């Protein structure tokens, strides 16, 4: 379930999708969550590259 939700958030088609029924606060919260998730995955990639470069 977690992997499915992660892949849904990382899908570029869903990245900028807007829910018409959501209010402004909910949309902002989802936007911040998506940004933090992308930054986390990028940081994991950088850490992996640094670990493999040793």
N, CA, C and O atoms as a GROMACS GRO file, in nm:
protein
  216
    1UNK      N    1   0.082  -0.119   0.000
    1UNK     CA    2   0.000   0.000   0.000
    1UNK      C    3   0.087   0.126   0.000
    1UNK      O    4   0.058   0.222  -0.072
    2UNK      N    5   0.192   0.125   0.081
    2UNK     CA    6   0.281   0.242   0.089
    2UNK      C    7   0.350   0.267  -0.045
    2UNK      O    8   0.359   0.381  -0.090
    3UNK      N    9   0.399   0.160  -0.108
    3UNK     CA   10   0.468   0.174  -0.238
    3UNK      C   11   0.371   0.226  -0.344
    3UNK      O   12   0.408   0.310  -0.426
    4UNK      N   13   0.249   0.178  -0.342
    4UNK     CA   14   0.149   0.222  -0.439
    4UNK      C   15   0.122   0.372  -0.424
    4UNK      O   16   0.113   0.444  -0.524
    5UNK      N   17   0.108   0.420  -0.299
    5UNK     CA   18   0.084   0.561  -0.274
    5UNK      C   19   0.206   0.645  -0.313
    5UNK      O   20   0.190   0.755  -0.367
    6UNK      N   21   0.326   0.594  -0.287
    6UNK     CA   22   0.450   0.664  -0.323
    6UNK      C   23   0.460   0.679  -0.474
    6UNK      O   24   0.494   0.787  -0.523
    7UNK      N   25   0.432   0.574  -0.547
    7UNK     CA   26   0.437   0.581  -0.693
    7UNK      C   27   0.329   0.674  -0.749
    7UNK      O   28   0.351   0.741  -0.850
    8UNK      N   29   0.214   0.680  -0.682
    8UNK     CA   30   0.109   0.772  -0.725
    8UNK      C   31   0.155   0.917  -0.710
    8UNK      O   32   0.133   0.999  -0.800
    9UNK      N   33   0.221   0.948  -0.597
    9UNK     CA   34   0.269   1.085  -0.575
    9UNK      C   35   0.383   1.122  -0.669
    9UNK      O   36   0.394   1.238  -0.709
   10UNK      N   37   0.468   1.026  -0.704
   10UNK     CA   38   0.583   1.054  -0.790
   10UNK      C   39   0.549   1.054  -0.939
   10UNK      O   40   0.633   1.091  -1.021
   11UNK      N   41   0.430   1.013  -0.974
   11UNK     CA   42   0.388   1.012  -1.114
   11UNK      C   43   0.374   1.157  -1.162
   11UNK      O   44   0.298   1.234  -1.102
   12UNK      N   45   0.445   1.196  -1.269
   12UNK     CA   46   0.437   1.336  -1.315
   12UNK      C   47   0.297   1.379  -1.357
   12UNK      O   48   0.264   1.497  -1.348
   13UNK      N   49   0.214   1.286  -1.401
   13UNK     CA   50   0.078   1.321  -1.440
   13UNK      C   51  -0.002   1.365  -1.317
   13UNK      O   52  -0.082   1.459  -1.325
   14UNK      N   53   0.018   1.298  -1.205
   14UNK     CA   54  -0.056   1.331  -1.083
   14UNK      C   55   0.009   1.442  -1.003
   14UNK      O   56  -0.052   1.494  -0.909
   15UNK      N   57   0.131   1.479  -1.038
   15UNK     CA   58   0.204   1.578  -0.959
   15UNK      C   59   0.134   1.714  -0.961
   15UNK      O   60   0.131   1.782  -0.859
   16UNK      N   61   0.079   1.753  -1.074
   16UNK     CA   62   0.014   1.883  -1.086
   16UNK      C   63  -0.138   1.872  -1.100
   16UNK      O   64  -0.204   1.967  -1.140
   17UNK      N   65  -0.192   1.755  -1.066
   17UNK     CA   66  -0.336   1.732  -1.073
   17UNK      C   67  -0.406   1.805  -0.958
   17UNK      O   68  -0.360   1.799  -0.844
   18UNK      N   69  -0.515   1.872  -0.986
   18UNK     CA   70  -0.590   1.943  -0.882
   18UNK      C   71  -0.724   1.876  -0.859
   18UNK      O   72  -0.795   1.838  -0.952
   19UNK      N   73  -0.756   1.862  -0.733
   19UNK     CA   74  -0.885   1.808  -0.694
   19UNK      C   75  -0.983   1.924  -0.686
   19UNK      O   76  -0.966   2.012  -0.602
   20UNK      N   77  -1.086   1.928  -0.771
   20UNK     CA   78  -1.176   2.044  -0.771
   20UNK      C   79  -1.259   2.057  -0.643
   20UNK      O   80  -1.307   2.166  -0.612
   21UNK      N   81  -1.274   1.948  -0.568
   21UNK     CA   82  -1.355   1.954  -0.447
   21UNK      C   83  -1.274   1.995  -0.323
   21UNK      O   84  -1.332   2.022  -0.218
   22UNK      N   85  -1.142   1.999  -0.335
   22UNK     CA   86  -1.057   2.029  -0.219
   22UNK      C   87  -1.051   2.181  -0.197
   22UNK      O   88  -1.050   2.259  -0.292
   23UNK      N   89  -1.048   2.220  -0.070
   23UNK     CA   90  -1.035   2.362  -0.040
   23UNK      C   91  -0.888   2.403  -0.047
   23UNK      O   92  -0.801   2.318  -0.069
   24UNK      N   93  -0.860   2.530  -0.029
   24UNK     CA   94  -0.726   2.584  -0.046
   24UNK      C   95  -0.627   2.523   0.053
   24UNK      O   96  -0.515   2.489   0.016
   25UNK      N   97  -0.667   2.510   0.178
   25UNK     CA   98  -0.576   2.456   0.279
   25UNK      C   99  -0.536   2.312   0.248
   25UNK      O  100  -0.420   2.275   0.265
   26UNK      N  101  -0.630   2.232   0.203
   26UNK     CA  102  -0.601   2.093   0.170
   26UNK      C  103  -0.508   2.085   0.049
   26UNK      O  104  -0.417   2.002   0.047
   27UNK      N  105  -0.531   2.169  -0.050
   27UNK     CA  106  -0.443   2.170  -0.168
   27UNK      C  107  -0.302   2.210  -0.130
   27UNK      O  108  -0.205   2.151  -0.179
   28UNK      N  109  -0.288   2.311  -0.043
   28UNK     CA  110  -0.155   2.354   0.001
   28UNK      C  111  -0.085   2.242   0.078
   28UNK      O  112   0.034   2.219   0.060
   29UNK      N  113  -0.159   2.173   0.163
   29UNK     CA  114  -0.102   2.064   0.240
   29UNK      C  115  -0.051   1.953   0.148
   29UNK      O  116   0.058   1.900   0.169
   30UNK      N  117  -0.130   1.917   0.048
   30UNK     CA  118  -0.087   1.814  -0.046
   30UNK      C  119   0.033   1.860  -0.127
   30UNK      O  120   0.122   1.780  -0.158
   31UNK      N  121   0.037   1.987  -0.163
   31UNK     CA  122   0.151   2.041  -0.236
   31UNK      C  123   0.279   2.033  -0.155
   31UNK      O  124   0.384   1.994  -0.208
   32UNK      N  125   0.272   2.070  -0.029
   32UNK     CA  126   0.390   2.064   0.058
   32UNK      C  127   0.433   1.919   0.077
   32UNK      O  128   0.552   1.890   0.078
   33UNK      N  129   0.338   1.829   0.092
   33UNK     CA  130   0.371   1.687   0.106
   33UNK      C  131   0.442   1.634  -0.017
   33UNK      O  132   0.538   1.557  -0.007
   34UNK      N  133   0.396   1.674  -0.135
   34UNK     CA  134   0.459   1.628  -0.258
   34UNK      C  135   0.601   1.683  -0.271
   34UNK      O  136   0.692   1.611  -0.311
   35UNK      N  137   0.620   1.810  -0.236
   35UNK     CA  138   0.753   1.870  -0.242
   35UNK      C  139   0.847   1.799  -0.146
   35UNK      O  140   0.961   1.768  -0.182
   36UNK      N  141   0.802   1.773  -0.025
   36UNK     CA  142   0.889   1.707   0.073
   36UNK      C  143   0.920   1.564   0.032
   36UNK      O  144   1.031   1.517   0.056
   37UNK      N  145   0.826   1.494  -0.029
   37UNK     CA  146   0.850   1.358  -0.075
   37UNK      C  147   0.953   1.356  -0.188
   37UNK      O  148   1.042   1.270  -0.189
   38UNK      N  149   0.943   1.449  -0.280
   38UNK     CA  150   1.039   1.456  -0.391
   38UNK      C  151   1.178   1.489  -0.337
   38UNK      O  152   1.277   1.429  -0.380
   39UNK      N  153   1.187   1.583  -0.243
   39UNK     CA  154   1.317   1.616  -0.184
   39UNK      C  155   1.376   1.497  -0.110
   39UNK      O  156   1.497   1.474  -0.118
   40UNK      N  157   1.294   1.421  -0.039
   40UNK     CA  158   1.341   1.303   0.032
   40UNK      C  159   1.398   1.200  -0.064
   40UNK      O  160   1.505   1.144  -0.039
   41UNK      N  161   1.329   1.174  -0.174
   41UNK     CA  162   1.376   1.076  -0.271
   41UNK      C  163   1.506   1.125  -0.337
   41UNK      O  164   1.596   1.044  -0.360
   42UNK      N  165   1.516   1.254  -0.367
   42UNK     CA  166   1.640   1.308  -0.423
   42UNK      C  167   1.756   1.294  -0.325
   42UNK      O  168   1.867   1.259  -0.365
   43UNK      N  169   1.732   1.321  -0.199
   43UNK     CA  170   1.837   1.307  -0.098
   43UNK      C  171   1.880   1.162  -0.082
   43UNK      O  172   1.998   1.134  -0.064
   44UNK      N  173   1.786   1.070  -0.088
   44UNK     CA  174   1.823   0.929  -0.085
   44UNK      C  175   1.911   0.893  -0.204
   44UNK      O  176   2.006   0.816  -0.191
   45UNK      N  177   1.880   0.948  -0.320
   45UNK     CA  178   1.962   0.924  -0.439
   45UNK      C  179   2.103   0.980  -0.423
   45UNK      O  180   2.199   0.914  -0.462
   46UNK      N  181   2.116   1.099  -0.367
   46UNK     CA  182   2.247   1.160  -0.345
   46UNK      C  183   2.327   1.077  -0.245
   46UNK      O  184   2.446   1.053  -0.265
   47UNK      N  185   2.262   1.033  -0.138
   47UNK     CA  186   2.330   0.951  -0.039
   47UNK      C  187   2.376   0.818  -0.099
   47UNK      O  188   2.485   0.769  -0.067
   48UNK      N  189   2.294   0.759  -0.184
   48UNK     CA  190   2.331   0.634  -0.250
   48UNK      C  191   2.451   0.653  -0.341
   48UNK      O  192   2.542   0.571  -0.342
   49UNK      N  193   2.451   0.762  -0.418
   49UNK     CA  194   2.562   0.790  -0.509
   49UNK      C  195   2.691   0.814  -0.429
   49UNK      O  196   2.797   0.764  -0.468
   50UNK      N  197   2.684   0.887  -0.321
   50UNK     CA  198   2.801   0.911  -0.238
   50UNK      C  199   2.852   0.781  -0.175
   50UNK      O  200   2.972   0.759  -0.165
   51UNK      N  201   2.759   0.695  -0.133
   51UNK     CA  202   2.799   0.568  -0.073
   51UNK      C  203   2.866   0.479  -0.176
   51UNK      O  204   2.964   0.411  -0.145
   52UNK      N  205   2.814   0.478  -0.298
   52UNK     CA  206   2.873   0.394  -0.404
   52UNK      C  207   3.006   0.450  -0.454
   52UNK      O  208   3.089   0.375  -0.506
   53UNK      N  209   3.028   0.580  -0.439
   53UNK     CA  210   3.151   0.642  -0.487
   53UNK      C  211   3.268   0.617  -0.393
   53UNK      O  212   3.383   0.645  -0.429
   54UNK      N  213   3.243   0.567  -0.275
   54UNK     CA  214   3.354   0.542  -0.180
   54UNK      C  215   3.441   0.431  -0.224
   54UNK      O  216   3.538   0.398  -0.156
   0.00000   0.00000   0.00000
